[in-house]
């Protein structure tokens, strides 16, 4: 009888111990995002991220075209809509047509390569007859000859294919980010692309001293 009671007690103890063990829940995987990633702003506007990195306060921030959104608008990843809102527009500059997105570091994993574009450094504006390339959410990877700054020093015209949704795409020479896509002239993928050089954008951010100041790509 004593042995039987001891066996029952052991079984009950095992059941209690098993029930008391909690199940560990893994954190959801972060969404990889970088220059060339498709983004959805305010659940209706589609654009492309120019680059991602950290500012001098350690915030995870990205840059895109300013006409893509207004301050306070939520940002989602086009490739991972299940992640929900991953960031928010915090700067929208109409003078240079750039915007700054502050990302949720618990949801976003910054990467330096999207598609066929890798961004390792920031560089000066490209000049004729350099060939520059871009990675856009609509037309992907396209390249063309650079015409230079035909109208204003912060702008560069390039003969490469862009259409709606490519706004914000990183314009690179090799692995050097030199500009972003903002518009095209006359006919998509036929008229030249108009972009804003990246150095004037970063200089403007530094002068403002807010979110995005001291930006460094990952």
N, C-alpha and C positions, 0 to 999 in steps of 0.2 A: 504493500500500500504506500509506503513512504517513497519507494522508487517511482511509483506511478504518479504521485503528487509532484515529485521533483521534475519529472518529464513534462507534466502539464505546465508547471511554472516556467520551465525553460522555453516552451513553445509560446506561452503568452508573452514572455519578455521579448522574444524574437519578433513577435507581431507588433508589439508596441514600438520597438526600436525601428522596425521597418517603416511603420506609418509615420514616425516622427522625422524621417529623413526627407528633407526638402529636395525638390528637383531644381538644379541650377539652370537658369535661363540665359542663353548666350545673347550678348548684345547684337542687334542687327548689323550686318555689314555696312560699312560706309560706302557712299557713292563716289566713284572716281570722277573727278572733274578737272579739266585743264583747258588751255587755249585750243579752241576748235570744238568744244563741247556744245551741243544744242541746249538752249535754255528756254523755258516758258515763263513769261512774266505776266503776273496778274491773271493767270489761267487762260490767256487768249493771245498774247503776242509772242512770236517765236523769233529768237535771235541767236547769236553765237557768242560764246565767251572768248575774249581776247587772250587773257592770261590769268593766272591765279598765283597767289603768294601771300606774304605777310607784310603788314605795315610796321611802322616803328613802335607800335604799341602791342605787337604780337597778334593782332587780329588777322583772321583768315579772310582775305578779300580778293575779289576778282574785278576785272575791268571789262566793259563792253561799250557798245555805242549808246550815247545819251538818249537818242530818240526812241530807244527800246523800252523805256520805263520812266516812272516818276518816283520821287522819294516816298518810301513806305510801301511800295508795291511788292508783293511776295514773288519769290523766284523758285521754280522747280526745275529738276533735271529732266530733259526730254527723254533720255534713255532709261531713266529709272523713276517713272511717275509714282511708283509705290512708296518711294521715300518721303513723299509729301513735300511740304515747303522746306527748302534747304538753305534759303537765304533771303535777303531783303535789299531792295534798292536803297542806298543811303546817300548817294550823290547823283545828280543828273545835271550835267553842264551843257548848256546849249551853245556856248561860244565855241568850244572845241568839239562838241557833240560826243562826249564820253560820259559814261556812268560808272559808278562804283557799287559793287554788291558786297555786303558783309555776309559771309557764310557761317553756318552753324558747324563748328568744328567737331561736334559729336556725330554729325551726319555725312560730312564731306571729306573724302581723301584726295588731297591735291596731287596731281600728276603732271609731269612735264611733257608727255607725249599723248597726242590724240590723233588717230589716223596716221597720216604720213608727215605730220609736223611735230617736231621736238623743239622746245624753247629752253635754251640754256643760258641766254644772256640778252641784255637790252643793247640796242645799237643805234647809231645815227641814221638819219633818213637815207634811203637808197637813191642813187642817181643813175641817169641814162648812161649806158645801155644795160645796166644790171637787170637780171631776171629775178623777180620775186615770186613767191608762191603764197597761197593761203589755204586754210582748212576751214570750210564752212559747213553748217548743218544742212544746207540745201543742196549746194553743188559740189560739196566735198573738196578735193584737192585740185586746184587749178593754178597755173602759172602764167606770167606774161612779162613783157619788157617794161621797165620803169621809165616814165617820161620825166619825172622830177616834179618840183613844186612850181606849177605853172601859174597859179594865182596868188596863193598865200604861203608863207614860209612853213606853216604848220600842216600843209596839205601835200600829198603826193598822188600823182595820177599814174595808174598802172594798167596795162592792157591785159587784164585777165577776167575770166568769166565770173560774175557775181549776179545774184538775183535776190529777191526778197527772202529774208531769213538768214542771209549771209552777213547781215549787219553785225559788226563787232568781230568778225573773223580776224585771227592773227595774220598779219602779213610778215613773212619772214624771208631772210636771205640766209640760206643754210639753216643753222640753229639759232640765228639771231633775230629777235623780234624788233621790227623797225616801224611798224604802223598797224592800224586797224582798218577794216573795211567800213565805210560809212554810206556810200551811195554809188550809183553808176550814171553815166551820161546817156540820155536818149533811149537806147535800146539795150536790154539786159543781155549780157554775154557778147555784145558787139561794141557798144560804146565803152570808153575807158572807165575803169573803177576809180572812184575818188575816196581817198583814205586820209585819216589824221595820223601824223607821225607820233610815235609813242613818247619821245623825249619831251615835247611840249606838254603833253598830258601829264607826265610825271612831275614836271617842273611846276605846273599849275596846282597839282595836288600838294606838293611840298609847300608852296606859297600859302595855300589855304590852311594847312596845318591840322586838318581834321582826319577823319577816317581815310585811309589810303596814303597818307603822307609817309614818305620813306619806304615806298613799296619796293619789295624785292621778290622776283619770281622764285618759285621753288626749284 
